[in-house]
Amino acid sequence: MTTTRQQGADESVATDDVATDVATVKGAPVRAMALALWVVVGSLLAYGVAQTALKASALFG
């Protein structure tokens, strides 16, 4: 852990990897929700393409 002293500050500020670890933990649910959204949108897109292909084959086949 590194402590730095700022001019005019009465308290030392601690900077280390704990702050980035906390940010990573807080960002984990956001990353999971983004991945879930990708899965949902991708599956709906595939469903739409499949429905279009089926309707086109029924129309022209």
CHARMM-style PDB file with segment names, atoms N, HN, CA, C and O in Angstrom:
ATOM      1  N   MET     1       0.849  -1.176   0.000  1.00  0.00      PROA
ATOM      2  CA  MET     1       0.000   0.000   0.000  1.00  0.00      PROA
ATOM      3  C   MET     1       0.885   1.226   0.000  1.00  0.00      PROA
ATOM      4  O   MET     1       1.879   1.280   0.725  1.00  0.00      PROA
ATOM      5  N   THR     2       0.538   2.196  -0.796  1.00  0.00      PROA
ATOM      6  HN  THR     2      -0.269   2.152  -1.385  1.00  0.00      PROA
ATOM      7  CA  THR     2       1.295   3.421  -0.888  1.00  0.00      PROA
ATOM      8  C   THR     2       0.472   4.552  -0.298  1.00  0.00      PROA
ATOM      9  O   THR     2      -0.702   4.711  -0.630  1.00  0.00      PROA
ATOM     10  N   THR     3       1.076   5.327   0.564  1.00  0.00      PROA
ATOM     11  HN  THR     3       2.031   5.198   0.834  1.00  0.00      PROA
ATOM     12  CA  THR     3       0.376   6.494   1.101  1.00  0.00      PROA
ATOM     13  C   THR     3       1.041   7.738   0.562  1.00  0.00      PROA
ATOM     14  O   THR     3       2.267   7.845   0.545  1.00  0.00      PROA
ATOM     15  N   THR     4       0.238   8.660   0.129  1.00  0.00      PROA
ATOM     16  HN  THR     4      -0.758   8.573   0.142  1.00  0.00      PROA
ATOM     17  CA  THR     4       0.768   9.903  -0.406  1.00  0.00      PROA
ATOM     18  C   THR     4       0.236  11.060   0.415  1.00  0.00      PROA
ATOM     19  O   THR     4      -0.859  10.990   0.974  1.00  0.00      PROA
ATOM     20  N   ARG     5       0.994  12.091   0.481  1.00  0.00      PROA
ATOM     21  HN  ARG     5       1.883  12.149   0.027  1.00  0.00      PROA
ATOM     22  CA  ARG     5       0.621  13.272   1.257  1.00  0.00      PROA
ATOM     23  C   ARG     5       0.356  14.409   0.292  1.00  0.00      PROA
ATOM     24  O   ARG     5       1.240  14.788  -0.477  1.00  0.00      PROA
ATOM     25  N   GLN     6      -0.840  14.957   0.320  1.00  0.00      PROA
ATOM     26  HN  GLN     6      -1.558  14.650   0.944  1.00  0.00      PROA
ATOM     27  CA  GLN     6      -1.190  16.080  -0.538  1.00  0.00      PROA
ATOM     28  C   GLN     6      -0.961  17.374   0.220  1.00  0.00      PROA
ATOM     29  O   GLN     6      -1.157  17.434   1.434  1.00  0.00      PROA
ATOM     30  N   GLN     7      -0.549  18.404  -0.495  1.00  0.00      PROA
ATOM     31  HN  GLN     7      -0.390  18.354  -1.481  1.00  0.00      PROA
ATOM     32  CA  GLN     7      -0.321  19.684   0.155  1.00  0.00      PROA
ATOM     33  C   GLN     7      -1.632  20.244   0.675  1.00  0.00      PROA
ATOM     34  O   GLN     7      -2.630  20.280  -0.044  1.00  0.00      PROA
ATOM     35  N   GLY     8      -1.627  20.673   1.907  1.00  0.00      PROA
ATOM     36  HN  GLY     8      -0.816  20.644   2.491  1.00  0.00      PROA
ATOM     37  CA  GLY     8      -2.811  21.265   2.490  1.00  0.00      PROA
ATOM     38  C   GLY     8      -3.800  20.250   3.017  1.00  0.00      PROA
ATOM     39  O   GLY     8      -4.825  20.634   3.580  1.00  0.00      PROA
ATOM     40  N   ALA     9      -3.528  18.975   2.855  1.00  0.00      PROA
ATOM     41  HN  ALA     9      -2.695  18.663   2.398  1.00  0.00      PROA
ATOM     42  CA  ALA     9      -4.454  17.944   3.334  1.00  0.00      PROA
ATOM     43  C   ALA     9      -4.003  17.476   4.707  1.00  0.00      PROA
ATOM     44  O   ALA     9      -2.808  17.314   4.956  1.00  0.00      PROA
ATOM     45  N   ASP    10      -4.949  17.262   5.582  1.00  0.00      PROA
ATOM     46  HN  ASP    10      -5.920  17.394   5.380  1.00  0.00      PROA
ATOM     47  CA  ASP    10      -4.626  16.788   6.921  1.00  0.00      PROA
ATOM     48  C   ASP    10      -4.539  15.273   6.983  1.00  0.00      PROA
ATOM     49  O   ASP    10      -3.957  14.732   7.923  1.00  0.00      PROA
ATOM     50  N   GLU    11      -5.101  14.576   6.007  1.00  0.00      PROA
ATOM     51  HN  GLU    11      -5.573  15.015   5.243  1.00  0.00      PROA
ATOM     52  CA  GLU    11      -5.100  13.121   6.009  1.00  0.00      PROA
ATOM     53  C   GLU    11      -4.291  12.609   4.828  1.00  0.00      PROA
ATOM     54  O   GLU    11      -4.257  13.234   3.768  1.00  0.00      PROA
ATOM     55  N   SER    12      -3.643  11.471   5.018  1.00  0.00      PROA
ATOM     56  HN  SER    12      -3.670  10.963   5.879  1.00  0.00      PROA
ATOM     57  CA  SER    12      -2.930  10.847   3.912  1.00  0.00      PROA
ATOM     58  C   SER    12      -3.929  10.019   3.103  1.00  0.00      PROA
ATOM     59  O   SER    12      -4.895   9.473   3.636  1.00  0.00      PROA
ATOM     60  N   VAL    13      -3.672   9.950   1.843  1.00  0.00      PROA
ATOM     61  HN  VAL    13      -2.887  10.394   1.410  1.00  0.00      PROA
ATOM     62  CA  VAL    13      -4.556   9.227   0.934  1.00  0.00      PROA
ATOM     63  C   VAL    13      -3.898   7.903   0.592  1.00  0.00      PROA
ATOM     64  O   VAL    13      -2.753   7.880   0.141  1.00  0.00      PROA
ATOM     65  N   ALA    14      -4.605   6.802   0.800  1.00  0.00      PROA
ATOM     66  HN  ALA    14      -5.535   6.821   1.167  1.00  0.00      PROA
ATOM     67  CA  ALA    14      -4.069   5.473   0.499  1.00  0.00      PROA
ATOM     68  C   ALA    14      -4.449   5.105  -0.925  1.00  0.00      PROA
ATOM     69  O   ALA    14      -5.617   5.170  -1.308  1.00  0.00      PROA
ATOM     70  N   THR    15      -3.449   4.718  -1.700  1.00  0.00      PROA
ATOM     71  HN  THR    15      -2.501   4.665  -1.389  1.00  0.00      PROA
ATOM     72  CA  THR    15      -3.702   4.276  -3.074  1.00  0.00      PROA
ATOM     73  C   THR    15      -3.033   2.924  -3.259  1.00  0.00      PROA
ATOM     74  O   THR    15      -1.837   2.774  -3.010  1.00  0.00      PROA
ATOM     75  N   ASP    16      -3.793   1.963  -3.687  1.00  0.00      PROA
ATOM     76  HN  ASP    16      -4.765   2.085  -3.889  1.00  0.00      PROA
ATOM     77  CA  ASP    16      -3.260   0.641  -4.006  1.00  0.00      PROA
ATOM     78  C   ASP    16      -4.253  -0.082  -4.888  1.00  0.00      PROA
ATOM     79  O   ASP    16      -5.197   0.523  -5.397  1.00  0.00      PROA
ATOM     80  N   ASP    17      -4.048  -1.360  -5.069  1.00  0.00      PROA
ATOM     81  HN  ASP    17      -3.282  -1.852  -4.656  1.00  0.00      PROA
ATOM     82  CA  ASP    17      -4.883  -2.141  -5.969  1.00  0.00      PROA
ATOM     83  C   ASP    17      -6.258  -2.448  -5.392  1.00  0.00      PROA
ATOM     84  O   ASP    17      -7.116  -2.961  -6.109  1.00  0.00      PROA
ATOM     85  N   VAL    18      -6.489  -2.152  -4.131  1.00  0.00      PROA
ATOM     86  HN  VAL    18      -5.791  -1.735  -3.548  1.00  0.00      PROA
ATOM     87  CA  VAL    18      -7.796  -2.419  -3.527  1.00  0.00      PROA
ATOM     88  C   VAL    18      -8.867  -1.588  -4.207  1.00  0.00      PROA
ATOM     89  O   VAL    18      -9.977  -2.074  -4.426  1.00  0.00      PROA
ATOM     90  N   ALA    19      -8.561  -0.357  -4.542  1.00  0.00      PROA
ATOM     91  HN  ALA    19      -7.660   0.038  -4.364  1.00  0.00      PROA
ATOM     92  CA  ALA    19      -9.541   0.508  -5.212  1.00  0.00      PROA
ATOM     93  C   ALA    19      -9.930  -0.061  -6.569  1.00  0.00      PROA
ATOM     94  O   ALA    19     -11.103  -0.035  -6.941  1.00  0.00      PROA
ATOM     95  N   THR    20      -8.958  -0.572  -7.306  1.00  0.00      PROA
ATOM     96  HN  THR    20      -8.005  -0.593  -7.004  1.00  0.00      PROA
ATOM     97  CA  THR    20      -9.292  -1.145  -8.612  1.00  0.00      PROA
ATOM     98  C   THR    20     -10.023  -2.468  -8.451  1.00  0.00      PROA
ATOM     99  O   THR    20     -10.873  -2.803  -9.277  1.00  0.00      PROA
ATOM    100  N   ASP    21      -9.707  -3.236  -7.393  1.00  0.00      PROA
ATOM    101  HN  ASP    21      -9.017  -2.964  -6.723  1.00  0.00      PROA
ATOM    102  CA  ASP    21     -10.421  -4.488  -7.150  1.00  0.00      PROA
ATOM    103  C   ASP    21     -11.884  -4.218  -6.820  1.00  0.00      PROA
ATOM    104  O   ASP    21     -12.770  -4.940  -7.276  1.00  0.00      PROA
ATOM    105  N   VAL    22     -12.138  -3.183  -6.031  1.00  0.00      PROA
ATOM    106  HN  VAL    22     -11.418  -2.596  -5.660  1.00  0.00      PROA
ATOM    107  CA  VAL    22     -13.514  -2.822  -5.696  1.00  0.00      PROA
ATOM    108  C   VAL    22     -14.254  -2.380  -6.942  1.00  0.00      PROA
ATOM    109  O   VAL    22     -15.421  -2.728  -7.123  1.00  0.00      PROA
ATOM    110  N   ALA    23     -13.597  -1.620  -7.805  1.00  0.00      PROA
ATOM    111  HN  ALA    23     -12.649  -1.338  -7.659  1.00  0.00      PROA
ATOM    112  CA  ALA    23     -14.235  -1.192  -9.052  1.00  0.00      PROA
ATOM    113  C   ALA    23     -14.540  -2.391  -9.942  1.00  0.00      PROA
ATOM    114  O   ALA    23     -15.568  -2.423 -10.619  1.00  0.00      PROA
ATOM    115  N   THR    24     -13.650  -3.371  -9.938  1.00  0.00      PROA
ATOM    116  HN  THR    24     -12.815  -3.345  -9.388  1.00  0.00      PROA
ATOM    117  CA  THR    24     -13.883  -4.574 -10.735  1.00  0.00      PROA
ATOM    118  C   THR    24     -15.065  -5.362 -10.190  1.00  0.00      PROA
ATOM    119  O   THR    24     -15.879  -5.870 -10.961  1.00  0.00      PROA
ATOM    120  N   VAL    25     -15.168  -5.466  -8.886  1.00  0.00      PROA
ATOM    121  HN  VAL    25     -14.507  -5.053  -8.259  1.00  0.00      PROA
ATOM    122  CA  VAL    25     -16.284  -6.190  -8.273  1.00  0.00      PROA
ATOM    123  C   VAL    25     -17.584  -5.466  -8.538  1.00  0.00      PROA
ATOM    124  O   VAL    25     -18.597  -6.104  -8.826  1.00  0.00      PROA
ATOM    125  N   LYS    26     -17.579  -4.139  -8.447  1.00  0.00      PROA
ATOM    126  HN  LYS    26     -16.757  -3.620  -8.213  1.00  0.00      PROA
ATOM    127  CA  LYS    26     -18.800  -3.374  -8.718  1.00  0.00      PROA
ATOM    128  C   LYS    26     -19.190  -3.453 -10.186  1.00  0.00      PROA
ATOM    129  O   LYS    26     -20.374  -3.360 -10.509  1.00  0.00      PROA
ATOM    130  N   GLY    27     -18.221  -3.624 -11.086  1.00  0.00      PROA
ATOM    131  HN  GLY    27     -17.259  -3.699 -10.824  1.00  0.00      PROA
ATOM    132  CA  GLY    27     -18.513  -3.710 -12.504  1.00  0.00      PROA
ATOM    133  C   GLY    27     -18.909  -5.095 -12.962  1.00  0.00      PROA
ATOM    134  O   GLY    27     -19.378  -5.259 -14.089  1.00  0.00      PROA
ATOM    135  N   ALA    28     -18.731  -6.098 -12.113  1.00  0.00      PROA
ATOM    136  HN  ALA    28     -18.350  -5.965 -11.199  1.00  0.00      PROA
ATOM    137  CA  ALA    28     -19.039  -7.477 -12.502  1.00  0.00      PROA
ATOM    138  C   ALA    28     -20.521  -7.684 -12.811  1.00  0.00      PROA
ATOM    139  O   ALA    28     -20.833  -8.316 -13.820  1.00  0.00      PROA
ATOM    140  N   PRO    29     -21.452  -7.182 -11.991  1.00  0.00      PROA
ATOM    141  CA  PRO    29     -22.869  -7.354 -12.344  1.00  0.00      PROA
ATOM    142  C   PRO    29     -23.240  -6.636 -13.642  1.00  0.00      PROA
ATOM    143  O   PRO    29     -24.094  -7.107 -14.394  1.00  0.00      PROA
ATOM    144  N   VAL    30     -22.607  -5.515 -13.898  1.00  0.00      PROA
ATOM    145  HN  VAL    30     -21.914  -5.132 -13.288  1.00  0.00      PROA
ATOM    146  CA  VAL    30     -22.877  -4.794 -15.147  1.00  0.00      PROA
ATOM    147  C   VAL    30     -22.400  -5.612 -16.331  1.00  0.00      PROA
ATOM    148  O   VAL    30     -23.075  -5.689 -17.358  1.00  0.00      PROA
ATOM    149  N   ARG    31     -21.232  -6.224 -16.185  1.00  0.00      PROA
ATOM    150  HN  ARG    31     -20.683  -6.162 -15.351  1.00  0.00      PROA
ATOM    151  CA  ARG    31     -20.705  -7.070 -17.260  1.00  0.00      PROA
ATOM    152  C   ARG    31     -21.602  -8.284 -17.487  1.00  0.00      PROA
ATOM    153  O   ARG    31     -21.827  -8.682 -18.629  1.00  0.00      PROA
ATOM    154  N   ALA    32     -22.114  -8.871 -16.413  1.00  0.00      PROA
ATOM    155  HN  ALA    32     -21.931  -8.547 -15.484  1.00  0.00      PROA
ATOM    156  CA  ALA    32     -23.011 -10.020 -16.536  1.00  0.00      PROA
ATOM    157  C   ALA    32     -24.314  -9.622 -17.217  1.00  0.00      PROA
ATOM    158  O   ALA    32     -24.832 -10.365 -18.051  1.00  0.00      PROA
ATOM    159  N   MET    33     -24.842  -8.464 -16.868  1.00  0.00      PROA
ATOM    160  HN  MET    33     -24.422  -7.861 -16.190  1.00  0.00      PROA
ATOM    161  CA  MET    33     -26.077  -8.001 -17.514  1.00  0.00      PROA
ATOM    162  C   MET    33     -25.835  -7.684 -18.988  1.00  0.00      PROA
ATOM    163  O   MET    33     -26.696  -7.948 -19.827  1.00  0.00      PROA
ATOM    164  N   ALA    34     -24.684  -7.126 -19.305  1.00  0.00      PROA
ATOM    165  HN  ALA    34     -23.984  -6.912 -18.623  1.00  0.00      PROA
ATOM    166  CA  ALA    34     -24.362  -6.843 -20.710  1.00  0.00      PROA
ATOM    167  C   ALA    34     -24.255  -8.140 -21.503  1.00  0.00      PROA
ATOM    168  O   ALA    34     -24.728  -8.224 -22.636  1.00  0.00      PROA
ATOM    169  N   LEU    35     -23.628  -9.150 -20.900  1.00  0.00      PROA
ATOM    170  HN  LEU    35     -23.244  -9.081 -19.980  1.00  0.00      PROA
ATOM    171  CA  LEU    35     -23.522 -10.442 -21.575  1.00  0.00      PROA
ATOM    172  C   LEU    35     -24.897 -11.072 -21.761  1.00  0.00      PROA
ATOM    173  O   LEU    35     -25.185 -11.635 -22.817  1.00  0.00      PROA
ATOM    174  N   ALA    36     -25.742 -10.980 -20.745  1.00  0.00      PROA
ATOM    175  HN  ALA    36     -25.508 -10.522 -19.887  1.00  0.00      PROA
ATOM    176  CA  ALA    36     -27.104 -11.515 -20.855  1.00  0.00      PROA
ATOM    177  C   ALA    36     -27.882 -10.795 -21.949  1.00  0.00      PROA
ATOM    178  O   ALA    36     -28.640 -11.421 -22.690  1.00  0.00      PROA
ATOM    179  N   LEU    37     -27.698  -9.489 -22.051  1.00  0.00      PROA
ATOM    180  HN  LEU    37     -27.082  -8.981 -21.449  1.00  0.00      PROA
ATOM    181  CA  LEU    37     -28.373  -8.724 -23.098  1.00  0.00      PROA
ATOM    182  C   LEU    37     -27.898  -9.155 -24.480  1.00  0.00      PROA
ATOM    183  O   LEU    37     -28.702  -9.272 -25.405  1.00  0.00      PROA
ATOM    184  N   TRP    38     -26.586  -9.395 -24.626  1.00  0.00      PROA
ATOM    185  HN  TRP    38     -25.933  -9.300 -23.875  1.00  0.00      PROA
ATOM    186  CA  TRP    38     -26.050  -9.893 -25.890  1.00  0.00      PROA
ATOM    187  C   TRP    38     -26.689 -11.226 -26.260  1.00  0.00      PROA
ATOM    188  O   TRP    38     -27.046 -11.446 -27.417  1.00  0.00      PROA
ATOM    189  N   VAL    39     -26.832 -12.109 -25.284  1.00  0.00      PROA
ATOM    190  HN  VAL    39     -26.542 -11.930 -24.344  1.00  0.00      PROA
ATOM    191  CA  VAL    39     -27.420 -13.427 -25.545  1.00  0.00      PROA
ATOM    192  C   VAL    39     -28.877 -13.290 -25.972  1.00  0.00      PROA
ATOM    193  O   VAL    39     -29.312 -13.932 -26.927  1.00  0.00      PROA
ATOM    194  N   VAL    40     -29.632 -12.449 -25.259  1.00  0.00      PROA
ATOM    195  HN  VAL    40     -29.279 -11.928 -24.483  1.00  0.00      PROA
ATOM    196  CA  VAL    40     -31.053 -12.271 -25.585  1.00  0.00      PROA
ATOM    197  C   VAL    40     -31.218 -11.658 -26.973  1.00  0.00      PROA
ATOM    198  O   VAL    40     -32.007 -12.149 -27.779  1.00  0.00      PROA
ATOM    199  N   VAL    41     -30.484 -10.596 -27.250  1.00  0.00      PROA
ATOM    200  HN  VAL    41     -29.843 -10.197 -26.595  1.00  0.00      PROA
ATOM    201  CA  VAL    41     -30.606  -9.929 -28.553  1.00  0.00      PROA
ATOM    202  C   VAL    41     -30.139 -10.850 -29.677  1.00  0.00      PROA
ATOM    203  O   VAL    41     -30.761 -10.901 -30.739  1.00  0.00      PROA
ATOM    204  N   GLY    42     -29.052 -11.573 -29.447  1.00  0.00      PROA
ATOM    205  HN  GLY    42     -28.547 -11.531 -28.584  1.00  0.00      PROA
ATOM    206  CA  GLY    42     -28.553 -12.497 -30.472  1.00  0.00      PROA
ATOM    207  C   GLY    42     -29.533 -13.617 -30.768  1.00  0.00      PROA
ATOM    208  O   GLY    42     -29.732 -13.991 -31.924  1.00  0.00      PROA
ATOM    209  N   SER    43     -30.146 -14.150 -29.717  1.00  0.00      PROA
ATOM    210  HN  SER    43     -29.984 -13.847 -28.778  1.00  0.00      PROA
ATOM    211  CA  SER    43     -31.105 -15.229 -29.942  1.00  0.00      PROA
ATOM    212  C   SER    43     -32.369 -14.714 -30.633  1.00  0.00      PROA
ATOM    213  O   SER    43     -32.930 -15.399 -31.488  1.00  0.00      PROA
ATOM    214  N   LEU    44     -32.811 -13.527 -30.273  1.00  0.00      PROA
ATOM    215  HN  LEU    44     -32.355 -12.970 -29.578  1.00  0.00      PROA
ATOM    216  CA  LEU    44     -33.982 -12.958 -30.964  1.00  0.00      PROA
ATOM    217  C   LEU    44     -33.670 -12.633 -32.416  1.00  0.00      PROA
ATOM    218  O   LEU    44     -34.529 -12.787 -33.283  1.00  0.00      PROA
ATOM    219  N   LEU    45     -32.468 -12.192 -32.685  1.00  0.00      PROA
ATOM    220  HN  LEU    45     -31.770 -12.068 -31.980  1.00  0.00      PROA
ATOM    221  CA  LEU    45     -32.067 -11.934 -34.066  1.00  0.00      PROA
ATOM    222  C   LEU    45     -32.041 -13.233 -34.868  1.00  0.00      PROA
ATOM    223  O   LEU    45     -32.519 -13.276 -36.001  1.00  0.00      PROA
ATOM    224  N   ALA    46     -31.485 -14.286 -34.281  1.00  0.00      PROA
ATOM    225  HN  ALA    46     -31.097 -14.251 -33.360  1.00  0.00      PROA
ATOM    226  CA  ALA    46     -31.464 -15.585 -34.960  1.00  0.00      PROA
ATOM    227  C   ALA    46     -32.878 -16.106 -35.185  1.00  0.00      PROA
ATOM    228  O   ALA    46     -33.167 -16.685 -36.232  1.00  0.00      PROA
ATOM    229  N   TYR    47     -33.760 -15.904 -34.209  1.00  0.00      PROA
ATOM    230  HN  TYR    47     -33.525 -15.433 -33.358  1.00  0.00      PROA
ATOM    231  CA  TYR    47     -35.155 -16.314 -34.351  1.00  0.00      PROA
ATOM    232  C   TYR    47     -35.825 -15.562 -35.505  1.00  0.00      PROA
ATOM    233  O   TYR    47     -36.558 -16.156 -36.296  1.00  0.00      PROA
ATOM    234  N   GLY    48     -35.572 -14.268 -35.596  1.00  0.00      PROA
ATOM    235  HN  GLY    48     -34.976 -13.786 -34.953  1.00  0.00      PROA
ATOM    236  CA  GLY    48     -36.153 -13.471 -36.676  1.00  0.00      PROA
ATOM    237  C   GLY    48     -35.649 -13.896 -38.043  1.00  0.00      PROA
ATOM    238  O   GLY    48     -36.413 -13.948 -39.007  1.00  0.00      PROA
ATOM    239  N   VAL    49     -34.366 -14.198 -38.124  1.00  0.00      PROA
ATOM    240  HN  VAL    49     -33.745 -14.156 -37.342  1.00  0.00      PROA
ATOM    241  CA  VAL    49     -33.802 -14.655 -39.404  1.00  0.00      PROA
ATOM    242  C   VAL    49     -34.401 -16.010 -39.784  1.00  0.00      PROA
ATOM    243  O   VAL    49     -34.724 -16.243 -40.949  1.00  0.00      PROA
ATOM    244  N   ALA    50     -34.549 -16.896 -38.807  1.00  0.00      PROA
ATOM    245  HN  ALA    50     -34.286 -16.706 -37.861  1.00  0.00      PROA
ATOM    246  CA  ALA    50     -35.127 -18.216 -39.084  1.00  0.00      PROA
ATOM    247  C   ALA    50     -36.587 -18.088 -39.532  1.00  0.00      PROA
ATOM    248  O   ALA    50     -37.003 -18.771 -40.467  1.00  0.00      PROA
ATOM    249  N   GLN    51     -37.349 -17.242 -38.890  1.00  0.00      PROA
ATOM    250  HN  GLN    51     -37.011 -16.688 -38.130  1.00  0.00      PROA
ATOM    251  CA  GLN    51     -38.761 -17.029 -39.273  1.00  0.00      PROA
ATOM    252  C   GLN    51     -38.850 -16.460 -40.676  1.00  0.00      PROA
ATOM    253  O   GLN    51     -39.708 -16.865 -41.461  1.00  0.00      PROA
ATOM    254  N   THR    52     -37.970 -15.524 -40.995  1.00  0.00      PROA
ATOM    255  HN  THR    52     -37.273 -15.195 -40.358  1.00  0.00      PROA
ATOM    256  CA  THR    52     -37.966 -14.935 -42.334  1.00  0.00      PROA
ATOM    257  C   THR    52     -37.619 -15.988 -43.381  1.00  0.00      PROA
ATOM    258  O   THR    52     -38.237 -16.035 -44.444  1.00  0.00      PROA
ATOM    259  N   ALA    53     -36.643 -16.822 -43.089  1.00  0.00      PROA
ATOM    260  HN  ALA    53     -36.141 -16.784 -42.225  1.00  0.00      PROA
ATOM    261  CA  ALA    53     -36.259 -17.881 -44.035  1.00  0.00      PROA
ATOM    262  C   ALA    53     -37.404 -18.862 -44.237  1.00  0.00      PROA
ATOM    263  O   ALA    53     -37.655 -19.293 -45.362  1.00  0.00      PROA
ATOM    264  N   LEU    54     -38.106 -19.222 -43.156  1.00  0.00      PROA
ATOM    265  HN  LEU    54     -37.902 -18.871 -42.242  1.00  0.00      PROA
ATOM    266  CA  LEU    54     -39.245 -20.143 -43.276  1.00  0.00      PROA
ATOM    267  C   LEU    54     -40.372 -19.530 -44.095  1.00  0.00      PROA
ATOM    268  O   LEU    54     -40.966 -20.207 -44.934  1.00  0.00      PROA
ATOM    269  N   LYS    55     -40.668 -18.274 -43.862  1.00  0.00      PROA
ATOM    270  HN  LYS    55     -40.185 -17.725 -43.180  1.00  0.00      PROA
ATOM    271  CA  LYS    55     -41.749 -17.616 -44.600  1.00  0.00      PROA
ATOM    272  C   LYS    55     -41.373 -17.437 -46.067  1.00  0.00      PROA
ATOM    273  O   LYS    55     -42.221 -17.572 -46.949  1.00  0.00      PROA
ATOM    274  N   ALA    56     -40.099 -17.133 -46.329  1.00  0.00      PROA
ATOM    275  HN  ALA    56     -39.410 -17.023 -45.612  1.00  0.00      PROA
ATOM    276  CA  ALA    56     -39.663 -16.968 -47.714  1.00  0.00      PROA
ATOM    277  C   ALA    56     -39.709 -18.308 -48.451  1.00  0.00      PROA
ATOM    278  O   ALA    56     -40.087 -18.368 -49.621  1.00  0.00      PROA
ATOM    279  N   SER    57     -39.328 -19.367 -47.766  1.00  0.00      PROA
ATOM    280  HN  SER    57     -39.021 -19.319 -46.815  1.00  0.00      PROA
ATOM    281  CA  SER    57     -39.359 -20.678 -48.423  1.00  0.00      PROA
ATOM    282  C   SER    57     -40.798 -21.119 -48.668  1.00  0.00      PROA
ATOM    283  O   SER    57     -41.081 -21.770 -49.674  1.00  0.00      PROA
ATOM    284  N   ALA    58     -41.714 -20.770 -47.757  1.00  0.00      PROA
ATOM    285  HN  ALA    58     -41.484 -20.241 -46.940  1.00  0.00      PROA
ATOM    286  CA  ALA    58     -43.121 -21.112 -47.968  1.00  0.00      PROA
ATOM    287  C   ALA    58     -43.720 -20.278 -49.089  1.00  0.00      PROA
ATOM    288  O   ALA    58     -44.588 -20.752 -49.822  1.00  0.00      PROA
ATOM    289  N   LEU    59     -43.272 -19.061 -49.225  1.00  0.00      PROA
ATOM    290  HN  LEU    59     -42.567 -18.675 -48.630  1.00  0.00      PROA
ATOM    291  CA  LEU    59     -43.806 -18.177 -50.272  1.00  0.00      PROA
ATOM    292  C   LEU    59     -43.301 -18.582 -51.647  1.00  0.00      PROA
ATOM    293  O   LEU    59     -44.077 -18.605 -52.603  1.00  0.00      PROA
ATOM    294  N   PHE    60     -42.021 -18.900 -51.767  1.00  0.00      PROA
ATOM    295  HN  PHE    60     -41.391 -18.881 -50.990  1.00  0.00      PROA
ATOM    296  CA  PHE    60     -41.448 -19.201 -53.067  1.00  0.00      PROA
ATOM    297  C   PHE    60     -41.271 -20.692 -53.329  1.00  0.00      PROA
ATOM    298  O   PHE    60     -40.902 -21.079 -54.437  1.00  0.00      PROA
ATOM    299  N   GLY    61     -41.521 -21.515 -52.356  1.00  0.00      PROA
ATOM    300  HN  GLY    61     -41.820 -21.201 -51.455  1.00  0.00      PROA
ATOM    301  CA  GLY    61     -41.221 -22.939 -52.551  1.00  0.00      PROA
ATOM    302  C   GLY    61     -42.397 -23.790 -52.753  1.00  0.00      PROA
ATOM    303  OT1 GLY    61     -42.260 -25.001 -52.927  1.00  0.00      PROA
TER     304      GLY     61
END
